Amino acid sequence: MLKVRYPCGAKGVLVLVMLLTITACSGTRFFYNRLDTLIDWYVDDYVTLDREQSADFQGRIDQLLDWHRREELPSYAQLLTNFERSLDPSLDAEAVATLFAELSAAADRLEVRILDLMIDFGATLTLAQRQEFMLALEDEQDEQRERLLSRSDEAYRKNVEEQFADNLSKFLGRLTESQKETLALYTRDYQRFDGVWIEDRARWTAELTDVIARDTPSWPSEVHGVLARREAARSPEYVAVYTHNSALSQAIFTEVINLRTPKQDRRLRRKIDDYREDFTALVAQAQPFSPTAINP
């Protein structure tokens, strides 16, 4: 039997794809072309598959990535071009809001494809395998709850600050003292999101567990329904904290980029050129669309 790792929800694979394609720079093509394998390494074990099922799963992932190369990466390249144009004379709030909205829309499109893939593939598994998946998902959630909620408020804020510094330095290089001070100032106002995120996740995971346990012929459509209702079912607190923190994220991004030095500006533009070149090369690797292919 072969262990295949699944993400804790579609977001696990989603984040992996987005981050590897955006942050790997000269290694983007190497990592992207090995995502089917990296997905296995990236997440915890969730369900045990036999060799035939594993091959089926890998084939579906390959089709998903081919769709992503063909349909999504061209828009990534254009997004980078638009972003570079918005740097002069300086970034403004409208340009950054547009950038974030386009990234969110790209993530949403990928999430829909991943959810379809997982549900369609789940229909080929036994009830015992589907229940194994849900038990592993619940165990992982308990671990997340303990790890995330055990942090103090100060540790949470510091984690946010460090994450921003790490991500921005990938594009700009070493941050200046002024940029670091800006990060520290803005992240003081971040509200804790881990608690409301855990509770939201626990709610829809419980609904999925109930659907899987009933094992009715309509369970795939019921799962689609649970996942489709997630956003509408989120608590007012979840929405308020997410909206507040998203606005702060955009402000941080704008301020730090606009404080860039000439050296950082050159590095940022080189990075943009590197990513755009990699995306273009990856698009060229995509297989032509075939209407007879299985839709992930």
N, C-alpha and C positions, 0 to 999 in steps of 0.2 A: 504493500500500500504506500501511496505517495502523499506527503503532506503538501497541500496548496494553501498559501496564506491569502486571506481576504482582508480588505480594509474594514475598519470599524465604521460601517456605512460607506457610501460612495465617496465621501469626502477624502478618505485616505488615499485612494488612487488619484482622485482629482488633484489634491495638493501635490502629490508626487509628480504628476505630469506637468502641472503648471510650474512648479519650482525647478524641475530639471531642465525644462525648456527655456526658462528665463534666467537662471543663475549659473549655468554650467560653463558659459562662455566658450572657449576653444574646445571644451569637451562636450558641448551640447549634442553634436551628432552621435558621438560615441554612446552617451547615456541614453539618448532618445531611442536609438535603434536597439537598445537592450532593455527597454522598459518592461517587456513581457517577463523577462527574468527578474528584473529589479523589483517588480511588484511582489514576487514571491519572497524576496529578501527583506522587503520594507516593512511588512506587517506581520502580526502574530499568526500562528496557525489557528484556523477556524474550522476546517472540515477535512476529513480524510477521503481522498479520492483514489479510485483505481487508475491504472495506467491509461485506459481508454478515456475515462472522464477527464483526466489531466490534459490529454492531448486535445480533447474537445475544448476545454477551457482556454488553453493556449491559442488555439485557432481563433476563438472569439476575440481574445485580446489583440491578436494580430490584425484582425479586421477592424477593430475599434481604432487602433493606432493608424492604420492606413486611411481610414476616414478622417482622422485628425490631421494627418499630413496634407491630405488632398483639400479638405474643406476649411480647416481652421488656421493652419500655419500661414497662409497668405494674408489673412486679416491681422495676424500677429506682426508680420513684417510691416504692414501699412500702419499699424498702431505705433510702432517704433518710429516710423518716419514722421508721423503727426506729432509725436512727443518731442522729437528733436527740433522740429520747427517751432514748437511752443516755448523752447528754452530762451529764445531771443525776443525782446531784450531781457525778459525774466518771466518765469512761470506766474500765471495768475490763477485765482481760485476756480474760474470757469474751466480752464484747460485741464486742471487736475481733476475736477469733478467729472469731466468727460472721460478722462483716462480711467478713473476708477470705475465708472459706469460700464465702459467697454470691457474692462477686465472681468467685472462681475457677470456681464452677459455671456462672455466666453466661458466662464466657469459654469454658469447655469446650463449652457448647451452641452458641455462635456458631462456634467452630472446626469442629465437626462439620458444620455447614451449609456453611461455606466450603469445606471439603475435598470435600464431596459436589458442590458447584457446580463446583469446579475439575476434578475427575475426570470428571464428566459432560460438561463442555464440552470437556475434552481429548479425549474420544472422538470429537468432531466434527472434530478437526484431523488433518492428515496426519502420517505418521511423521516427516517432515523438520521439521515445526513442533514436534512434541513433543521431538525431539532438540535443536532450537534452544533451546527452553525450558530443557532440562537443562544445556546448555552455558553458557547465561547464568547459571543458578543456581550452577554450579560456579565461574564467574569471579567472581561476586559473593561467594561464600564465601571465595575466595582474598583478595579485597580486605578482607573483614571480618577474616580471620585476621591480615593484616598490620597493619591499623589498630588492632585491639583488643590483640593480644599484644605490640605494640611499646611499650605503656605500662609505666612502672615500677609497682611495687606502690604507691608513694605517690601516683602519678598516678591509679591505679585507685581508691584510697580517696577521693581528693579528688573524682573524678568522681561517685562514689556520694553523697558528702556534698552536693555542689552540686545534684545531681538531686533529692535529698530536699528541700533548702531551696527550690528553685524550685517543686516541686509543692505543698509545704505553704503557701508564701507566696501561692499562687493563691487559697487558701481563707481564710487568716488575715491576709494583708497582711504588712507587714514583720515579720520575726521578731525577738524580743527577744534580748538577749545570753544570757540563761539558756537559751533554746531553741536558740540556735546552739551553745552549749557542750554541750548534750545531744546534738545531732547529731554533733559532733566526737568526743564520748566513745564513742558507740555504734558509729560507722562505723569506728573503729580496729579493731574486732573482726571486721569483714567479711572473709570469705575470698574469694579470687578465683574468680569463676564463669565468666569469659570463656573460659578454656582448655578446661574440661570441656564447656562449651556448644558450642564450635567442634567439638570432637572428636565429640560426640554427633551434631551436625548433619551432619558429614562422613560418618559411618557410614550414616545412613539416606538421605542424598543418593546415596551410591554404590549402595545397594540399589535406589533408584528408577531410577537411570541404567541399571542392568543390566536391570531389568524393561522399561523403555521400549525399549532396544536389541533385546531379543528379539522384541518386537512380536507376541506371541501373542494370539489372540482373547480370552483371559482377562486381559489386562493390567490393565483397570480394577479387577477384584477383587484382583489381586496387589498393586496400588498401595494399595488399601484395607488389605490385610493388613500391608504394610510400615509404614504409618502407625499402624495399630492396635497394633502391637507396640512402638512407640517407647518408651513409658513402661516397659514390662516389661524392655526391653533396655538401659535406662540403667545406667551403671556405678555401683558402690557409692559411688565418690567423687562423682559427679554428685549422687546422692541426698543424701549427707551434707552437701555444701556448700549445696545448695538448701534443705534443711531448716534448717540453721544460719542462713543468711541470712534466710530467711523469718521465723524467730522474732525475729531482730533487727529486721526491718522492722516487725513488729507492736509491738515494744517502743518503737521510735522514734516510731511513729504515736501510741501511747497517751501517752507522756511529753510530747511536744510539744503535743498537743491539750490535755492537762490543765494545761499551763503557760500557757494562753492568758490574755490580759488581757481585761477587760470589753469593750474596743473590738474585739479580735479575735473574741470570742464573738459580738458583734452582727454582725460581717462574716460569720462562718461561717454563722450562721443565715439571713442574707439570701441567701447563696449557695445554701444548701439550698432555700430557698423558690423562688429563681429556677430552679434545675435542675428541681425538682418541677413547676413551672408549665410549663416547656419540654417536659418529658417528656409531660405530660398533653396539651398541644397537638399534639405529634407523634403520639401515639396516635390522636387524632381524625382525623388525615390518612390513616390506614391504610385500605386497601381491604378490604372484607369478604372473608373466606376463600372461595376458590372451589375445589372438589375437582377441577375440570378444569384448573386452572393447573398449569404445570410446577413440580415441586418442585425448588428450587435444589440 
